[in-house]
Amino acid sequence: MIKRLGGFLFSLAIIACGAQANAQSKASRQDNERWQQAIEYYMEVDMDVKTNRLQGVQKVKYTNNSPEDLNKVFYHLYFNAFQPGSMMDVRSRTIQDPDRRVGTRIFNLKEDEIGYQKIKSLKQNGKPLKYEVVGTILEVQLNEPIKAGQSANFDMEFEAQVPVQIRRTGRDNAEGVRYSMAQWYPKMAEYDYQGWHADEYIGREFYGVWGNYELKLSIDKDYVVGGTGYLQNPLEIGHGYEDAGQKVNQKIKDGKLTWHFKAPNVHDFMWAADPEYIHDKLTMKNGMVLNFLHKKGQNEENWKALMPLTEMSFEYANEHFGQYPYKQFSVIQGGDGGMEYPMSTLITGSRGSLLGVTVHESMHDWYHGVLGSNEALHPWMDEGFTSYASTRIMQHIARVTKGEVDPAVTLENLGNNSGQSSYVRLAKSGNEEPLSTHSDHYHLNGAYSASAYGKGAVWMSQLGYVIGEEARDKGLIEYFDTWKFKHPNPTDVMRVFEKVSDLELDWYNEYFVYTTKQIDYGVKEVAGEGDKTKITLERVNLMPMPMDVVVTYKDGTKEVHYMALRMMRGEKPAETNDKRIVHPDWGWVNPTYEFSLDRPISDIVSVEIDPSGRMADVDRENNKWQAEAIIRNK
């Protein structure tokens, strides 16, 4: 009896331990999922176009989906950067190559030209909070923690002065646009699996919480407004937002119209306004609406020509990079160049060609707006991938239009390898820093740009060389569909391409993202050995790569000799119809590699590493051996 009872208790213990282990395993899986915080903004804003100040009421519902309780929160107060002595000002006056748009302009702002966001009151669940403004960050100590899985309501009253337009946001830009309202409201900082991201604003990139926005903006009745979100009251507004045949009945109060916008599942909200905006609208075949707002009398012909080309761009992007999830996008004249925002962009509108900047900024809505990587930590995953995709779109438009619509768009002008020339120049300059460098902490602005845009684009274009174009293109769609609205990191994107290619690719990030080791391969020797030819390749620099070596014979035939890296654990498929010979893998520790041809050297015209030019070899002079060179030397 005792033995049987003991066995029973032991069995219960085993079952209990198993249940506990399963529960812990389940909890662990849940904790390790890429949870996302959630937020809902409701804002009422009154804009005074005479003083350039606004009064705002903000109600926020913040949901803590993390596994941890939160004892504090942070808000970004971006306008505070536009004050003498701010971190943006000091950085601009001390960096070796300051942004010419900034320079010393912030330092010289007058009192009525600076920007600020002042918090008049802030409550959590109806109770006043203690807070402190530290530069461009509002530090808030909570009265009670927001427990894991729980929500809190924040009520805020704030006032802001719109700065003179210097960088991205502001009033009265160089083209006379009155308001380019980016980073204009107190914005909750992002909290993710790495903790809080309350970075000071010094002019770089952005990272935010996806949520639903509702804005009621009261502004002078003569102003036309556009930006993020769907206008909820077009018949009370007019200005071209109504559909054909609809009757407009403007509701003007105290000389102002109240624009009511809603934006679902976005991480920011931008608006722009000007009394001289022309509003054009194009409805795409799939029902999506493209809005174009630009100043009357400025480059109007090019703005009209831009409309069908933008539609062509979106159609190509939907097919090759993932389906755009919103029903609207607005291209708006404003800002100081080109800058992306959810469902919208600000671009300067007097430039000769508007297409390139529009394609680039709209493609950000895939990588910045929908995938939403942490741009501060991984700017190359946004700027680089956007630059790569933009080049492909521009090449597509050039092929379709043959430059007839926009003379600036020709295949000759575009080239084939997005970002490679700027990256190679950076690599040779000695100023390169790893792609993993925080965007705010690059030593030079030029190094940041060449890295984030150029080398980031090379990361994607060169990946087509490593795993094959077909797998890379499949991975682009898979990446978007898998990681949209989830803030992917460098490992996440690499894992997608590992899955679609069935190759091991961790080495690619370890070298190309986390170091500045460069690629340089050469044809060291081509030597005749009777009826055979021995070819010796060498790795001159430190980053290993798989090899496509094309041998061209005098009879016009070609052979592709392929050597995968051993650590890839596989090979990419053949990419051309030329004869392909797969050689044993190249171990990365070996500085040279030899293989033989069953043809005499007299039959060979050339031996060339990567004639496609997709590999970012920093010195291509040693990539090719030609028979003619030997004859001349003799």
N, C-alpha and C positions, 0 to 999 in steps of 0.2 A: 504493500500500500504506500509506504513512504517513498519507495523508488518510483512508483508510477506517478505519484503526486509531484515528486521532484522533476521527473521528465516533463510533466505537464507545465510546471512553472518555467522550466528551462525553455520549452517551446514558446510559451507566452513571451518570454524575454527576447527570444530570437525574432518573433513577429514584431514586437514593440520596437526593437532596434532597427529592423528593416523598414518599418513605417516611418521611424524618425529619420532614417537615412534618406528615404524617398522624399520626405517633407523638406529636409535640408537641401537635397538635390534640386527639388522644385524651386525652393526659395532662391538658391544660388543661381539657377537659370533665369529666374525673374529679375534678380539683382543685376545680372550681367547683360540683360537685354538693353538695347539702346533706347532707353526711355527718353521722352521729351517733356520738358516743362510746357505748360499751356497758359495762355494769357488772353484776356478779352479787354480791349480798350473801348471806352466810350468817351468822346471828347466834344465839348462845345467851345468854340473859339470865336472871339470877336476881334477882327483885324482893323486897325486904324491906319489907313494908307497915308495920312498926313504926318503922324508921328513915327510910323513904322514900328509900332508896338502892338502886341496882341495880349488879350486877357483870355485865360483858358481855365476850364474846369475839366478835370480828368477823373474818370472812375475806372478802376482796374480790378478785374477778378483774376487772381493769380493762383494757379493750381500746381502744387508741388508733387510731381509724379516721380521724383527721385526716391531712393530708399532711405534718405536721411532727413531729419528734421532741420529746418532752417531758422536760425536765430536772428538773421539780418538779411537785408536786401540792398541792392545798389541800383541807382539810376544813372544813365548817361545824361549830361547837360552839355551837349555839343556846342551850343552857341557861346559858352564861356571860353572857348578856345580863342575867340576873336577879341582878345583884350591884351594890351601891352603887358608883357611879363608872363604870359601863359606859356605852357610847355610847347605849344605849337610855335609861338613867337620865338622863344629862345632856341628851339631846335632849328628853325629856319635861319636864324642869324648866326648860328655856330657851325652848321654842317658845311662841308667843303663845297658841295654843289647844290645850293638851295634851289627849290622850285621857283622859277622866275615869276610864277603867278602870286607867290607869297612874298619872298624876299624880306624886306623890312616893312612891308605895308601894315602888318598888324601893330608893330611897334609905334607907328605914326598915326594910328587911329585917334580921332577926337571922341569926346564923350558921347556925342549923338551918332557916332559911326560904329561904335563897338557893338558886340553882341553879348547878350546875357539871357539867362533863364533864372528867374528868382522864384523860390518856393514860398508861397504865402501861407499855406497850411497843408498838413499831411496827416491823415488818420488811417489807422488799421482797425477794421471792423467797428468804426464809429469812435475810436479813442485816439486822441492826439499822440503823435510819435515824436521821439527825439531823433534829430538828424543833423548832419553837418555837411556843408558844401566844401569839397576839396577839389579845386580846379574844375575839371569837367565831370567829376563824379559826385553824386549825392550818396553819402553813407547813411544808412538808416538802421537803427537798432530797434528791433521789433518788441512790442509789449508782450507778446506771447508767440512761441515758435509756430511756424507753419509745419505741422506734422506731415510725415510722409503720407502721400495719398490724399491730403486735405487741401482746402482752398482758403484764401483770405481775400477780403475786399479792401482796396485802398482808395481813399478819396483825397484828391489834391486840387488846390487852387494855385495857379502859377501865372506869372507875367513874363513876357519875353520882349526883347528888342532885337529886331532883325539887323544883323551887321551889314555894312557895305560888302557887296559880293567880292570875296577874295578867293576862297577855295570851296568849290562845289555849291555851298549854300549862300544865301544872302539877297540883297536888294540891288537893283540898278547895275546890272552887269555891263560888260563892255559893249554889248549890242543893244543896251537900253531896256532889257527885260526887267520889269519892276520887281518880281518876286520869284526866286528859285528856292523853294522851301523844303530843303532836305535837312534831316537831323534837327528838326525845329521844335520838338516836344520832349519833355522828360520821358526817357525810354528805359524800361527795365532791362538791366543787364542779364546776360545769359548765364545760367547755371547748368552744367552738364557733368558727365562722368569724370571730368578733370577739375570740377569745382567752379567757383565764380570766375567770370571773365570781365572784370571791371577795369578795362584798359583806359587810360587817359587818351583823349583824342589829340593826336599831333598831326593829323592829315592823311592817315593811311586808310585801313580797311575796317569793315564792320562785321558784327556778329550779333544775332538777335534771336529772340524767342518767337516761334511761329504762333500766330493767334489770329483772332478776328478783330477787325477794327471798324469802328463806326465814328464818323466825324460829321459834325454840323458846323460849317464855316460861314460866318457872316462877314461879307466884304462889300465894298462899294459896288453898286449895281452895274457899272460900266465895265467891270473886270470880268474877263473870261478865265475860268479855272480848269485845269486838267491835272491828272496825276494817277496815283494808285487808286484802285477801287472802282466800283460801279456807282454811277450817279442814280440816286433813288427818286429824285423829283425833277426829271427833265422838263416836264410841262410847266413847272414853276420857274424854271431857269431859262430855257431857250438856248440861245447862243450855239445852235447847231446840234445840240444833244437830242432834240426831239426827232422822231422818225418822220419821214415824208408824209404830209397830209395831216399831221397832228396839230392841234391848236394850242398855242402857248398862252398861258395866263400868268405872267410874272407876278410873284408875291413880293412886293418891295415894301420894306419897313425901315423907316428912318434913313432912306436913301441906300439901303443895302439889300442884297439878296442873300438868302441862306442856302448854301450848297450842302446837300446831304449825301454823303458817300458811305458805302459799306465795302469792306475788302475781306474776304474769307481766307484764312490760312496763309497769311503772309507774315514776314518778320520785320516789316518796316512800312512807313507810309510817307510818300512824298507828294507835294502839290506845288503847282506853279500858277502864277496869275499875272495878267497884263491886260490893260484896256485896249490894246491894239492887236491882240491875238486874232488870227484867222483860224477857224476850226474846220478842218476837212475830215471826212469820215469815209472809210472803205470797209465794206462788209465782205469778208472772204467767202469762198465757196462752202466752207464748213460752218459758216454762221458767225465766226469770230469777227469782232469789230476792231479795226485799227483806227486810232484817232491821231491826227496830226495838228499840232498847234504851233503857229509861227507868226512872227510879227509882219504886219501889213507892209508891203513895199520892200521887203528884204528877201532877195533870192527866191521869189515866189515860183519862178519857172522850175528851178531845181526841186523845190518842195513838192510840186505837182508830179514831177518825174519820179520822185522817191516812192510814191505810194504803191504802184504795182510791183516795184522791185522789193519792197518790204514784204508784200504778200508772198512773192516768190521765195524770199528768204525763210519765212515761217513755214511754208510748205515743205521745203527741203529739210529744215531742222526737225520738223515733226516726224519725218520719215527716217532720218539718219541718227538723231540724237535723243529722241523720246518725245512723247506727245505733250505739248504745252497744255497745262491743266486749267488755265483760266480762259474766259470768253472775251477778253479785251486786252489791248496793249496800246499805250499812248507814247508817241514820239513828240517831244516838246522842246521848243527852243528855250534855252536858258543855261545857267551854270557857266562853266569856264572851259569847256572842252567836250567831254562826254562822260557821263556817269550813270551807272545802273541803279535802278530801284525796282521793287516788285511791281509788275504790271506796267512799267513805265521807264522812260529814260529822259534825261536832260542832255541836249547837245547844243553847241553853238551852231547857229543857223546860217551864217553868211559865208561859210567855206565853199570852195568850188564844187566839190563833190560831197554830198551828204550820205551817200550809200555806205561807205566803209565804216564810218563811225556808228551809223544806225545798226548795221549788221552786228558789229562787235558788241555794242551796248545791249541790244535785244537778246543776243545769245547769252549774256550774263543771266537772263531770267531762267535759263536752264541750270547753270552752275552756281550762281550766287543766289538766285531767287528760290529755286525749287530744291536743289541738292543742299545748298547752304552750308558748305564746309566752313570751318572757322577760318575766315580770311586773314585774321591777324596772325594765326599760327601757320597756316598753309595757304598763303596767297596764290601760289602756283596752281593749286587745284581749281581755283576760279579763273584767275587771269590767264594762266597758261592754257587750260582746256578751252576757255572761251576764244583765245587767239587762234588756237588750232582749228576749232570748229568754224570760226569766222573766215579763215583762209579757204576752207573747203567750200563754204557757201559762196564766197566771192568767185572762186574758180567755176562753180556751177553756173552762176549768173553770167559770167563771161562767156562760157560755152554756149549758153542759150541765146544771149542777146548779141554776141559777137561785137560787143562794144558799141552797138548802135544806140542804146538808150543813154548810157553813161560812158563817155570816151575814156574815163579814168579806169574803167573796168576791162582790162584785157589780160589774157593769160601771161603775156610777156611781162606785164607790170607786177603780176602776183607772185610768180615763182612757184616752186613746188614744196619747199620745206619750211613750214611755218616756224619762225623764231630762230632757225639754226644760225644764220649769219650773226645776229645780235649776241647769241650765246657764245659763239666761237670768239668773237671780239672780246667779250668779257673774260673768257677763259684765258686768253692770251695776255690780257691786261695786267694780271696779277691782283685784281680787285675782287675776284669772285669769292663769295661766301656760300656755304651750303644752302640748298633750297629749304632746309629745315629752320633757317634763321627766322625769328619773329619779324614780321613786316616792319615794325616800328624801330627795329634795332640794327638794320643794315647800316654799315658805315657810310655808304654813299647812296644818294637817290638813284644815280645811274646804275649802280650794282643791283639795287632792288628791282628796277624796271627790267633790266636785261635778264635777271633771274626769274622773277615771277611771270613775266610775259614770254620772254624768249625761251629760256631753258624749260619753263613749264610746258610750253607748246611742243618743244622737242621731246619731252617725256612721252607725250602721246603719239606724235608722228613717228618717232623712233621705235615705239612699241610695235608698230606695224612691221618694222624690219625684224624685230625679235620673234614675234609669235605669228606673223603673217597678217596681211591686210584684212582678210576675211574674218579671222578670229578677233582682231582688234575692233572691227566695225560691229560685230556681234556683241562684243563686250561693252561698247558704248551704250547700246540700248539696254543691255542687262544692268549696267551700272546705274543708269537713270531710273529704271523701273524698281530696282532693289532698294536704292538708297534715297529716293526722293522724300523730302521732309524728315530726314534723319541725321543730318550733319555728319557725313562720312569723313573718315580720316585717311591718311595715306595707306594704311594697312587694308582698310575696307576696299578701296578701289583696286589695289593690287590683287586681293583675293578673288575679286570678280574676274579679272583677266586670267588668273591661274585656272579658274574653273572652266572658262570657255575654251582655253587653249590646252588644258591638261598638262601644263608645264609648271615647273617650280620657278618662281620669279622673285623671291624675296631678295636675292642678290641685286636685282635691278634697283630697287629702292635704297638698299644699303649703300650702294656706290653713288648713284645718280642724285639721290635726295639728301643723304646724310653726310656726304663728303664732297670735296671738290676735285676728286681724282678724275682725270680726263681720259678720253679715248684717243688712241693713236696707234694704228696698225700700219704695217708696211710690207711690201713684197721685198724681202731681203735679198733673195737670189733666185735666179732661174738658170739652171745648169743642165747642159746636154750630157746624157750618159748613154751613148750609142743610139739605139732605137727608142730610148726613153728620155724623159725630161724630169728632173727633180726640182720641185718648187719649195722654197723655204720662206715661211711667213714669220714675222716677228711682232710681238706686242711691245711697242716702244714706250707707251705710257702705262698707267696703273690700272685703269678700269677694263675688266675683261668683257668681251662681247663674242657672240657667235659670228661665224664668218660665212658670207656669200662671196666666193671667188669665181669670177667669170673668165674663162679662157676662150679667146677667139682665135680660130684657125684661118689659114690662108684660103681655104675653100669656102669660107663664109659661115661655117657652122660654129656654134658656141656650146660650151659645157659649163654648167654651174656646179662648182665643187663646194659642198656644204659641210661645215664643221660646227656642230652645236657645242655649247659649253657643257661639260660633264654635269655641272650642278643644276642644269635645266631639267635633267631627268627625262629627256625626250627631244624630239625634233619638230620644228615647224613644218607644215606641208609645202610641197613645191608650189612656186608662185608663177612660173612661166612654162611655156611649152618646150623650152630648151632641155636637152638631156641633162639630168641631174644625178650627180654622184654623191652619196652621203658617206663621208669618211668617219673614222672613229672620233669620239668627242675630244675636245681640247680641254685638258685640265688647267685651271686658271693659274696654277703655280709655274707652269712651263712658259718661259719667255719666247720660245720659238716652236714652230710646228712644220713638219715636212710631209709632203705627199708626192707621189709620182704620177706622170702621165704616160700612157702607152703610145706616145707619139714622139718623134724626134723634135728637137728644138727648132729645126728649120721649118717645121710646119706651123709654128706659132706666130701669130701677129702680136697678141698682147695678153697679159695676165693682170686682172684688175680686181681689187677688193671693193665690194659694194659699189658697182657702177650706178646703182639707183640713187645714191647720194642720201639715203635715209639715215644712215648712221652718222652721228655727230662727231666725226673724226676731226680733231682740231688741226691736223696737218695732212691734207689729202695729196700733197706733192709726192709722197712715197707710196701711194696706194696703187700705182700702175707701173708695170714694166712693159716696154714696147720693144719689139725686135728692131725697129728702125734706129733706136738709140744706140744699139750695139754696133750696127753697121757704120753709123757716123763716127763713133768712137774709134773704130778700126781705121 
